[in-house]
Amino acid sequence: MDTKLYDEKDVRILEALKKDGRKPTSKLSKELGIPRVTIHQRINKMIANGIIKKFTVRPDYAKLKKPVTAFILISFESNPQVSQRELASKISLMNGVEEVFIISGEWDLILKVRAASAEDIGSIIVDKLRTFEGVGKTTTCISFSSIKEE
């Protein structure tokens, strides 16, 4: 990565975009004290260099009738039919699965899932997740509230 590309101005622009990715460059310019054209060029360079991977939205999941968030830890059982990466990819396609990470330590995968109820989370685990080749032991942690999500 070109060190001239990513500096303090870029950090400030990124932080502002993380708060509101739809904010026009003219408003960003006024807030950050950086010329509008400079902001536009820097955003385009960060996109071209893969620093900004995508622009997205953060829904209100309660209004979408998915107020329950859970984190599921999975122990991978070695299996000649499926690798850990293949299992993670298959799980990532499941309805309700928001994020999938391959991790180190006692557990092999961690998932972030959302659903309408704890019962629906249970159904995701019992009826779907545990039917996949390679899924061993699971532990589920229901979130009481979210303090910070990005």
SVG drawing of the C-alpha trace seen along z (x, -y; Angstrom):
<svg xmlns="http://www.w3.org/2000/svg" viewBox="-41 -24 45 63">
<polyline fill="none" stroke="black" stroke-width="0.4" points="0.0,0.0 1.2,-3.5 1.9,-5.2 1.0,-8.6 -2.4,-7.2 -3.3,-6.4 -2.7,-9.2 -4.5,-11.2 -6.8,-12.8 -7.9,-9.4 -8.4,-8.2 -10.7,-11.2 -12.6,-10.6 -13.0,-6.9 -14.3,-7.6 -16.8,-10.1 -18.0,-7.6 -18.3,-4.8 -20.8,-7.1 -22.7,-8.0 -21.6,-6.5 -24.3,-8.4 -23.1,-11.9 -22.3,-14.0 -18.7,-15.0 -19.8,-18.7 -21.0,-18.1 -17.9,-16.0 -15.8,-18.9 -17.4,-21.4 -17.2,-19.1 -13.6,-17.9 -12.2,-21.2 -10.9,-19.3 -11.7,-20.4 -14.6,-18.5 -12.5,-17.5 -9.8,-16.2 -12.3,-14.1 -13.8,-12.7 -10.4,-11.8 -9.3,-10.2 -12.5,-8.1 -12.0,-6.9 -8.3,-6.0 -9.3,-4.1 -11.9,-2.2 -9.4,-1.4 -6.8,-0.2 -9.2,2.0 -9.1,-0.1 -12.8,-0.7 -14.4,2.6 -18.0,1.6 -20.6,-0.9 -23.4,0.7 -26.4,0.0 -27.0,0.8 -30.6,1.9 -32.7,1.7 -33.1,5.4 -35.9,5.0 -38.0,3.2 -37.2,6.1 -38.5,8.5 -35.0,10.0 -34.3,8.5 -32.3,11.5 -28.6,11.7 -26.5,14.7 -22.9,15.8 -22.4,19.5 -19.0,21.1 -18.3,24.3 -15.8,27.0 -14.8,28.5 -14.6,32.3 -12.0,33.3 -13.7,34.9 -12.4,36.1 -15.5,34.8 -15.2,31.2 -12.5,28.8 -12.9,26.2 -12.9,23.4 -15.5,25.3 -17.7,25.7 -17.3,22.0 -18.4,21.1 -21.4,23.4 -22.5,22.0 -22.1,18.4 -24.9,19.1 -27.4,20.1 -30.4,17.8 -29.9,15.7 -26.1,16.0 -24.6,12.5 -20.9,13.2 -18.6,16.2 -15.0,16.2 -12.4,19.0 -10.7,18.5 -7.9,19.9 -8.2,21.4 -10.6,23.9 -13.2,23.2 -12.7,23.3 -15.5,21.0 -17.6,18.2 -20.9,17.1 -23.0,14.0 -26.7,14.8 -29.9,12.9 -33.5,14.1 -37.0,13.3 -36.6,15.3 -34.2,17.5 -36.4,20.4 -35.6,19.5 -31.9,19.4 -32.3,22.8 -33.9,24.0 -31.0,22.7 -28.6,24.7 -30.5,27.9 -32.3,28.3 -29.7,26.9 -26.2,26.2 -25.8,29.5 -26.7,31.4 -23.6,30.1 -20.6,32.5 -17.8,31.2 -19.9,29.5 -19.0,30.9 -19.8,29.3 -21.5,25.9 -22.0,23.2 -24.4,20.4 -24.3,17.0 -27.4,14.8 -26.7,11.0 -28.6,9.0 -27.8,5.7 -25.4,4.2 -23.1,1.4 -21.1,1.0 -21.5,2.6 -19.8,1.7"/>
</svg>
